[in-house]
Every structure is written in structure tokens, then in C-alpha cells.
Amino acid sequence: MKVLIAYDVVENRRRARLAAYLQHFATRIQGSVFIGTFDEQTLQEVIERAEKIINVKTDQILFSPQCRN
């Protein structure tokens, strides 16, 4: 499935770590926006790892599945 990933991370070091991690799985289309194609297992792994990188109190990340058409 195709997924749009967008984030807002306050701290530069965490932001850089998250971007570097996401670049292994998706294509950057804007500064803090990526798009990629994932199977369900890989997507779940990416979500879990990304949530460990960010600070859930100050940062946000959105995984938005895109329709096939």
C-alpha cells in the first residue's frame, strides 16, 4: 500500500534521525514529507521504530494510506 508520511519534530537531532531512517523506506517529496509503498508488516515496523525516535509529548508523525486510484 502507498503511504504518505509527514512529521513535525521539534529537536534537530531527532528530526535528522527520523529523516535518515525514513529514507531507507520512502522517497522524500518535501522537507518533512515522504511517500512510500509498504506491505503491512514493514509498515508496522516503520511505525513502531519512528514512534521510538520521536518524543510523543512534543513531536508528531502522521502515516496516511493513499487510495489506489
Secondary structure as GFF3:
##gff-version 3
##sequence-region A 1 69
A	DSSP	beta_strand	2	8	.	.	.	ID=ss1
A	DSSP	alpha_helix	12	22	.	.	.	ID=ss2
A	DSSP	beta_strand	27	30	.	.	.	ID=ss3
A	DSSP	beta_strand	33	37	.	.	.	ID=ss4
A	DSSP	alpha_helix	40	53	.	.	.	ID=ss5
A	DSSP	beta_strand	60	65	.	.	.	ID=ss6
###
